[in-house]
Amino acid sequence: MSEIAQLLTLLAVAKALCVSPHTVRSWVRDGKLRPVRICRRLLFHPDEVTRFLAHPQSSGRTPTEAGCQ
């Protein structure tokens, strides 16, 4: 049986990356972060978040710049 990854909510991704939900929506709008859309919800595969973090210059902002502590 294949492993099924749990999708992350927009709020969970924002909190993990130490940015606002608005910033995450902006990255989605700009095509920098690809969501899984279920109805109107934006959900994120953990591998997509990992890919995004591997290329911080694509976001224009890094989690450490966001002031997360």
DSSP file (Angstrom, degrees, kcal/mol; ACC not computed):
  #  RESIDUE AA STRUCTURE BP1 BP2  ACC     N-H-->O    O-->H-N    N-H-->O    O-->H-N    TCO  KAPPA ALPHA  PHI   PSI    X-CA   Y-CA   Z-CA
    1    1 A M              0   0    0      0, 0.0     2,-0.1     0, 0.0     0, 0.0   0.000 360.0 360.0 360.0 136.5    0.0    0.0    0.0
    2    2 A S        -     0   0    0      1,-0.1     2,-0.4     0, 0.0     0, 0.0  -0.429 360.0-105.7 -78.7 153.2    1.4    3.4   -0.9
    3    3 A E        -     0   0    0     -2,-0.1     2,-0.6     1,-0.0    -1,-0.1  -0.623  29.0-146.2 -78.5 132.2    1.9    6.1    1.8
    4    4 A I        -     0   0    0     -2,-0.4     2,-0.2     0, 0.0    -1,-0.0  -0.894  11.5-142.3-103.8 120.1   -0.7    8.8    1.7
    5    5 A A        -     0   0    0     -2,-0.6     2,-0.4     1,-0.1    40,-0.0  -0.564  17.0-121.0 -80.8 142.6    0.7   12.3    2.6
    6    6 A Q        -     0   0    0     -2,-0.2     2,-0.2     1,-0.0    -1,-0.1  -0.701  27.6-124.9 -83.4 131.2   -1.5   14.5    4.7
    7    7 A L        -     0   0    0     -2,-0.4     2,-0.3    38,-0.1    38,-0.2  -0.491  21.0-130.4 -76.9 146.4   -2.2   17.8    3.0
    8    8 A L  E     -A   44   0A   0     36,-3.4    36,-2.7    -2,-0.2     2,-0.1  -0.755  16.8-124.8 -98.7 142.0   -1.4   21.0    4.8
    9    9 A T  E  >  -A   43   0A   0     -2,-0.3     4,-2.2    34,-0.2     5,-0.2  -0.343  26.3-109.0 -77.4 165.1   -3.8   23.9    5.2
   10   10 A L  H  > S+     0   0    0     32,-0.7     4,-2.5     1,-0.2     5,-0.2   0.908 121.1  50.4 -58.9 -43.5   -3.0   27.4    4.2
   11   11 A L  H  > S+     0   0    0      1,-0.2     4,-2.4     2,-0.2    -1,-0.2   0.878 108.7  51.5 -65.5 -37.3   -2.8   28.5    7.9
   12   12 A A  H  > S+     0   0    0      2,-0.2     4,-2.4     1,-0.2    -1,-0.2   0.908 111.8  46.6 -66.5 -41.0   -0.4   25.6    8.7
   13   13 A V  H  X S+     0   0    0     -4,-2.2     4,-2.2     2,-0.2    -2,-0.2   0.923 112.3  50.5 -66.2 -43.9    1.9   26.5    5.9
   14   14 A A  H  X>S+     0   0    0     -4,-2.5     5,-2.4     1,-0.2     4,-0.6   0.926 113.3  45.5 -59.8 -45.2    1.8   30.2    6.8
   15   15 A K  H ><5S+     0   0    0     -4,-2.4     3,-0.7     1,-0.2    -1,-0.2   0.912 112.7  50.2 -65.6 -42.6    2.7   29.4   10.4
   16   16 A A  H 3<5S+     0   0    0     -4,-2.4    -1,-0.2     1,-0.2    -2,-0.2   0.843 116.3  41.8 -64.9 -33.6    5.4   26.9    9.5
   17   17 A L  H 3<5S-     0   0    0     -4,-2.2    -1,-0.2    -5,-0.2    -2,-0.2   0.424 109.5-123.4 -94.6   0.4    7.0   29.5    7.2
   18   18 A C  T <<5S+     0   0    0     -3,-0.7     2,-0.3    -4,-0.6    -3,-0.2   0.895  72.5 113.3  59.6  43.5    6.5   32.4    9.6
   19   19 A V  S   <S-     0   0    0     -5,-2.4    -1,-0.2    -6,-0.2    -2,-0.1  -0.847  71.5 -92.1-132.8 171.4    4.6   34.5    7.2
   20   20 A S     >  -     0   0    0     -2,-0.3     4,-1.6     1,-0.1     3,-0.4  -0.470  33.3-114.7 -81.3 157.4    1.0   35.7    7.0
   21   21 A P  H  > S+     0   0    0      0, 0.0     4,-2.5     0, 0.0     5,-0.2   0.844 118.2  61.7 -57.8 -32.4   -1.7   33.8    5.1
   22   22 A H  H  > S+     0   0    0      1,-0.2     4,-2.1     2,-0.2     5,-0.1   0.899 101.6  51.0 -60.2 -40.8   -1.9   36.7    2.8
   23   23 A T  H  > S+     0   0    0     -3,-0.4     4,-2.2     2,-0.2    -1,-0.2   0.909 109.2  50.1 -64.0 -42.4    1.8   36.1    1.8
   24   24 A V  H  X S+     0   0    0     -4,-1.6     4,-2.1     1,-0.2    -2,-0.2   0.923 110.3  50.1 -63.0 -43.4    1.1   32.5    1.1
   25   25 A R  H  X S+     0   0    0     -4,-2.5     4,-2.8     1,-0.2    -1,-0.2   0.881 108.9  53.2 -61.2 -37.2   -1.9   33.4   -1.1
   26   26 A S  H  X S+     0   0    0     -4,-2.1     4,-2.3     2,-0.2    -1,-0.2   0.912 107.3  50.3 -63.9 -42.8    0.4   35.9   -2.9
   27   27 A W  H  <>S+     0   0    0     -4,-2.2     5,-2.4     2,-0.2     6,-1.1   0.885 111.6  49.0 -62.5 -38.4    2.9   33.2   -3.6
   28   28 A V  H ><5S+     0   0    0     -4,-2.1     3,-1.4     4,-0.2    -2,-0.2   0.945 110.9  49.7 -64.6 -47.5    0.1   31.0   -5.0
   29   29 A R  H 3<5S+     0   0    0     -4,-2.8    -2,-0.2     1,-0.3    -1,-0.2   0.864 111.3  49.5 -58.6 -37.7   -1.2   33.8   -7.2
   30   30 A D  T 3<5S-     0   0    0     -4,-2.3    -1,-0.3    -5,-0.2    -2,-0.2   0.506 115.3-116.7 -81.4  -4.3    2.4   34.4   -8.5
   31   31 A G  T < 5S+     0   0    0     -3,-1.4    -3,-0.2    -4,-0.4    -2,-0.1   0.624  84.2 117.0  80.2  13.5    2.8   30.7   -9.3
   32   32 A K  S   <S+     0   0    0     -5,-2.4     2,-0.4     1,-0.2    -4,-0.2   0.752  77.5  34.9 -84.2 -25.8    5.7   30.3   -6.8
   33   33 A L  S    S-     0   0    0     -6,-1.1    -2,-0.3    -9,-0.1    -1,-0.2  -0.996  78.3-146.6-132.9 125.0    3.8   27.8   -4.6
   34   34 A R        -     0   0    0     -2,-0.4    11,-0.4    -3,-0.1     2,-0.1  -0.821  16.5-163.3-100.4 119.3    1.4   25.3   -6.1
   35   35 A P        -     0   0    0      0, 0.0     2,-0.6     0, 0.0     9,-0.2  -0.446  22.9-123.0 -91.0 167.4   -1.7   24.3   -4.0
   36   36 A V  E     -B   43   0A   0      7,-4.0     7,-2.2    -2,-0.1     2,-0.6  -0.973  32.6-146.7-102.7 119.7   -4.1   21.4   -4.3
   37   37 A R  E     +B   42   0A   0     -2,-0.6     2,-0.5     5,-0.2     5,-0.2  -0.802  21.2 177.8 -96.3 121.2   -7.5   23.0   -4.6
   38   38 A I  E >  S-B   41   0A   0      3,-1.6     3,-2.3    -2,-0.6     2,-0.3  -0.970  71.7 -45.6-122.0 113.5  -10.4   21.1   -3.1
   39   39 A C  T 3  S-     0   0    0     -2,-0.5    -2,-0.0     1,-0.3     0, 0.0  -0.520 122.8 -30.8  56.5-120.2  -13.6   23.1   -3.6
   40   40 A R  T 3  S+     0   0    0     -2,-0.3    -1,-0.3    -3,-0.1     2,-0.2   0.403 114.3 109.7-103.7   2.1  -12.4   26.6   -2.6
   41   41 A R  E <   - B   0  38A   0     -3,-2.3    -3,-1.6     1,-0.0     2,-0.6  -0.534  61.3-140.7 -82.2 143.6   -9.8   25.5   -0.1
   42   42 A L  E     + B   0  37A   0     -2,-0.2   -32,-0.7    -5,-0.2     2,-0.3  -0.920  28.6 173.5-101.2 117.0   -6.0   25.8   -0.7
   43   43 A L  E     -AB   9  36A   0     -7,-2.2    -7,-4.0    -2,-0.6     2,-0.4  -0.872  17.1-145.1-121.1 156.8   -4.2   22.8    0.6
   44   44 A F  E     -A    8   0A   0    -36,-2.7   -36,-3.4    -2,-0.3    -2,-0.0  -0.978  10.6-131.4-131.4 133.5   -0.5   22.0    0.1
   45   45 A H    >>  -     0   0    0     -2,-0.4     4,-1.6   -11,-0.4     3,-1.0  -0.621  26.1-126.7 -75.5 136.5    1.4   18.8   -0.3
   46   46 A P  H 3> S+     0   0    0      0, 0.0     4,-2.2     0, 0.0     5,-0.1   0.841 110.0  57.4 -55.0 -34.9    4.4   18.6    2.0
   47   47 A D  H 3> S+     0   0    0      1,-0.2     4,-2.3     2,-0.2     5,-0.1   0.850 103.8  53.1 -65.4 -33.0    6.7   17.9   -0.9
   48   48 A E  H <> S+     0   0    0     -3,-1.0     4,-2.4     2,-0.2    -1,-0.2   0.896 108.5  48.9 -68.6 -39.6    5.6   21.1   -2.6
   49   49 A V  H  X S+     0   0    0     -4,-1.6     4,-2.4     2,-0.2    -2,-0.2   0.901 111.3  50.6 -65.3 -40.0    6.4   23.1    0.5
   50   50 A T  H  X S+     0   0    0     -4,-2.2     4,-1.6     2,-0.2    -2,-0.2   0.909 110.4  49.5 -62.5 -42.8    9.8   21.3    0.6
   51   51 A R  H  X S+     0   0    0     -4,-2.3     4,-0.6     1,-0.2    -2,-0.2   0.918 110.8  50.4 -61.9 -43.2   10.4   22.2   -3.0
   52   52 A F  H >< S+     0   0    0     -4,-2.4     3,-1.0     1,-0.2     6,-0.2   0.907 109.9  49.5 -61.6 -43.4    9.5   25.8   -2.3
   53   53 A L  H 3< S+     0   0    0     -4,-2.4    -1,-0.2     1,-0.2    -2,-0.2   0.776 101.3  63.8 -68.6 -26.0   11.8   26.0    0.6
   54   54 A A  H 3< S+     0   0    0     -4,-1.6    -1,-0.2     1,-0.3    -2,-0.2   0.694 109.3  41.5 -70.2 -17.7   14.7   24.6   -1.4
   55   55 A H    X<  +     0   0    0     -3,-1.0     3,-1.8    -4,-0.6     4,-0.4  -0.569  67.8 163.8-127.1  67.5   14.5   27.7   -3.7
   56   56 A P  G >>>S+     0   0    0      0, 0.0     3,-1.1     0, 0.0     4,-0.9   0.753  70.5  67.3 -61.6 -24.8   14.0   30.6   -1.2
   57   57 A Q  G 345S+     0   0    0      1,-0.2     3,-0.1     2,-0.2    -4,-0.1   0.768  91.5  63.7 -67.0 -22.4   14.9   33.2   -3.8
   58   58 A S  G <45S+     0   0    0     -3,-1.8    -1,-0.2    -6,-0.2    -5,-0.1   0.749 101.2  50.8 -72.5 -21.7   11.7   32.3   -5.7
   59   59 A S  T <45S-     0   0    0     -3,-1.1    -1,-0.2    -4,-0.4    -2,-0.2   0.749  98.0-135.9 -85.8 -23.5    9.6   33.5   -2.8
   60   60 A G  T  <5S+     0   0    0     -4,-0.9     2,-0.3    -3,-0.1    -3,-0.1   0.443  83.6  60.2  81.2  -1.8   11.3   36.9   -2.5
   61   61 A R  S   <S-     0   0    0     -5,-0.6    -2,-0.1     5,-0.0    -1,-0.1  -0.971  70.6-146.8-157.6 138.7   11.3   36.3    1.3
   62   62 A T    >>  -     0   0    0     -2,-0.3     4,-1.0     1,-0.1     3,-0.8  -0.765  30.6-112.4-107.6 156.7   12.8   33.7    3.6
   63   63 A P  T 34>S+     0   0    0      0, 0.0     5,-1.0     0, 0.0     3,-0.4   0.842 117.6  54.8 -56.5 -34.2   11.3   32.4    6.8
   64   64 A T  T >45S+     0   0    0      1,-0.2     3,-0.8     2,-0.2   -46,-0.0   0.820 103.9  54.9 -71.2 -28.1   14.1   34.0    8.8
   65   65 A E  T <45S+     0   0    0     -3,-0.8    -1,-0.2     1,-0.2   -47,-0.1   0.733  96.9  66.8 -71.6 -21.8   13.4   37.4    7.2
   66   66 A A  T 3<5S-     0   0    0     -4,-1.0    -1,-0.2    -3,-0.4    -2,-0.2   0.624 111.5-117.7 -77.3 -12.5    9.8   37.1    8.4
   67   67 A G  T < 5 +     0   0    0     -3,-0.8     2,-0.2    -4,-0.4    -3,-0.1   0.745  50.0 169.4  85.1  23.7   10.9   37.4   12.0
   68   68 A C      <       0   0    0     -5,-1.0    -1,-0.2   -51,-0.1    -2,-0.0  -0.499 360.0 360.0 -72.1 135.7    9.7   33.9   13.1
   69   69 A Q              0   0    0     -2,-0.2    -1,-0.1     0, 0.0    -5,-0.0   0.366 360.0 360.0-127.6 360.0   10.9   32.9   16.6
